[in-house]
Amino acid sequence: MNDETRINRVNRFVNTLNQARELGLCAKEAGEGYLVMELPYSDRIIGNPDTGVIHGGAITTLMDTASGSVMICALEDFELCPTLDLRVDYMRPAEPHKPVYARAETYKITKNIIFTRCEAYQEGGETIANCVGTFMRIGKEATPKSYRDMITGGEE
């Protein structure tokens, strides 16, 4: 699978997730086992109206979505992998009026579990937050074929 196919699959998947679609999340870069996703800045995600700082929940959603979507870049066949555990460590607030990016990667894939790590950051800035996650593999066949076809474009 090439990088363009990965990005297209991730964006189709993200568009099926209401919260991710509402936040405007989209894949910007993808390769084997890694993904970069963008959270555009908007007034709707401000956590502190006095400073314009983004609410931590939006950044957590970005990191969870990137970590959960990186499986599309790591596995040959599409399968849903629900979040089992996600630990987020916040380092600093995001700068207002700038998008936030999350770079997620798989670092171990087993028959039943996928382990990920992710970093949220802004262009030219230092880390906003880090997270590690575990995701349960439920298998290709546990995902309805019509949904798989929607994500893969019927390529499987």
Secondary structure as a PSIPRED ss2 file (coil, helix, strand):
# PSIPRED VFORMAT (PSIPRED V4.0)

   1 M C   1.000  0.000  0.000
   2 N C   1.000  0.000  0.000
   3 D H   0.000  1.000  0.000
   4 E H   0.000  1.000  0.000
   5 T H   0.000  1.000  0.000
   6 R H   0.000  1.000  0.000
   7 I H   0.000  1.000  0.000
   8 N H   0.000  1.000  0.000
   9 R H   0.000  1.000  0.000
  10 V H   0.000  1.000  0.000
  11 N H   0.000  1.000  0.000
  12 R H   0.000  1.000  0.000
  13 F H   0.000  1.000  0.000
  14 V H   0.000  1.000  0.000
  15 N C   1.000  0.000  0.000
  16 T C   1.000  0.000  0.000
  17 L C   1.000  0.000  0.000
  18 N H   0.000  1.000  0.000
  19 Q H   0.000  1.000  0.000
  20 A H   0.000  1.000  0.000
  21 R H   0.000  1.000  0.000
  22 E H   0.000  1.000  0.000
  23 L H   0.000  1.000  0.000
  24 G C   1.000  0.000  0.000
  25 L C   1.000  0.000  0.000
  26 C E   0.000  0.000  1.000
  27 A E   0.000  0.000  1.000
  28 K E   0.000  0.000  1.000
  29 E E   0.000  0.000  1.000
  30 A E   0.000  0.000  1.000
  31 G E   0.000  0.000  1.000
  32 E C   1.000  0.000  0.000
  33 G C   1.000  0.000  0.000
  34 Y E   0.000  0.000  1.000
  35 L E   0.000  0.000  1.000
  36 V E   0.000  0.000  1.000
  37 M E   0.000  0.000  1.000
  38 E E   0.000  0.000  1.000
  39 L E   0.000  0.000  1.000
  40 P C   1.000  0.000  0.000
  41 Y C   1.000  0.000  0.000
  42 S C   1.000  0.000  0.000
  43 D H   0.000  1.000  0.000
  44 R H   0.000  1.000  0.000
  45 I H   0.000  1.000  0.000
  46 I E   0.000  0.000  1.000
  47 G E   0.000  0.000  1.000
  48 N E   0.000  0.000  1.000
  49 P C   1.000  0.000  0.000
  50 D C   1.000  0.000  0.000
  51 T C   1.000  0.000  0.000
  52 G C   1.000  0.000  0.000
  53 V E   0.000  0.000  1.000
  54 I E   0.000  0.000  1.000
  55 H C   1.000  0.000  0.000
  56 G H   0.000  1.000  0.000
  57 G H   0.000  1.000  0.000
  58 A H   0.000  1.000  0.000
  59 I H   0.000  1.000  0.000
  60 T H   0.000  1.000  0.000
  61 T H   0.000  1.000  0.000
  62 L H   0.000  1.000  0.000
  63 M H   0.000  1.000  0.000
  64 D H   0.000  1.000  0.000
  65 T H   0.000  1.000  0.000
  66 A H   0.000  1.000  0.000
  67 S H   0.000  1.000  0.000
  68 G H   0.000  1.000  0.000
  69 S H   0.000  1.000  0.000
  70 V H   0.000  1.000  0.000
  71 M H   0.000  1.000  0.000
  72 I H   0.000  1.000  0.000
  73 C H   0.000  1.000  0.000
  74 A H   0.000  1.000  0.000
  75 L C   1.000  0.000  0.000
  76 E C   1.000  0.000  0.000
  77 D C   1.000  0.000  0.000
  78 F C   1.000  0.000  0.000
  79 E C   1.000  0.000  0.000
  80 L C   1.000  0.000  0.000
  81 C C   1.000  0.000  0.000
  82 P C   1.000  0.000  0.000
  83 T E   0.000  0.000  1.000
  84 L E   0.000  0.000  1.000
  85 D E   0.000  0.000  1.000
  86 L E   0.000  0.000  1.000
  87 R E   0.000  0.000  1.000
  88 V E   0.000  0.000  1.000
  89 D E   0.000  0.000  1.000
  90 Y E   0.000  0.000  1.000
  91 M C   1.000  0.000  0.000
  92 R C   1.000  0.000  0.000
  93 P C   1.000  0.000  0.000
  94 A C   1.000  0.000  0.000
  95 E C   1.000  0.000  0.000
  96 P C   1.000  0.000  0.000
  97 H C   1.000  0.000  0.000
  98 K C   1.000  0.000  0.000
  99 P C   1.000  0.000  0.000
 100 V E   0.000  0.000  1.000
 101 Y E   0.000  0.000  1.000
 102 A E   0.000  0.000  1.000
 103 R E   0.000  0.000  1.000
 104 A E   0.000  0.000  1.000
 105 E E   0.000  0.000  1.000
 106 T E   0.000  0.000  1.000
 107 Y E   0.000  0.000  1.000
 108 K E   0.000  0.000  1.000
 109 I E   0.000  0.000  1.000
 110 T C   1.000  0.000  0.000
 111 K C   1.000  0.000  0.000
 112 N C   1.000  0.000  0.000
 113 I E   0.000  0.000  1.000
 114 I E   0.000  0.000  1.000
 115 F E   0.000  0.000  1.000
 116 T E   0.000  0.000  1.000
 117 R E   0.000  0.000  1.000
 118 C E   0.000  0.000  1.000
 119 E E   0.000  0.000  1.000
 120 A E   0.000  0.000  1.000
 121 Y E   0.000  0.000  1.000
 122 Q C   1.000  0.000  0.000
 123 E C   1.000  0.000  0.000
 124 G C   1.000  0.000  0.000
 125 G C   1.000  0.000  0.000
 126 E C   1.000  0.000  0.000
 127 T E   0.000  0.000  1.000
 128 I E   0.000  0.000  1.000
 129 A E   0.000  0.000  1.000
 130 N E   0.000  0.000  1.000
 131 C E   0.000  0.000  1.000
 132 V E   0.000  0.000  1.000
 133 G E   0.000  0.000  1.000
 134 T E   0.000  0.000  1.000
 135 F E   0.000  0.000  1.000
 136 M E   0.000  0.000  1.000
 137 R C   1.000  0.000  0.000
 138 I C   1.000  0.000  0.000
 139 G C   1.000  0.000  0.000
 140 K H   0.000  1.000  0.000
 141 E H   0.000  1.000  0.000
 142 A H   0.000  1.000  0.000
 143 T C   1.000  0.000  0.000
 144 P C   1.000  0.000  0.000
 145 K H   0.000  1.000  0.000
 146 S H   0.000  1.000  0.000
 147 Y H   0.000  1.000  0.000
 148 R H   0.000  1.000  0.000
 149 D H   0.000  1.000  0.000
 150 M H   0.000  1.000  0.000
 151 I H   0.000  1.000  0.000
 152 T H   0.000  1.000  0.000
 153 G C   1.000  0.000  0.000
 154 G C   1.000  0.000  0.000
 155 E C   1.000  0.000  0.000
 156 E C   1.000  0.000  0.000
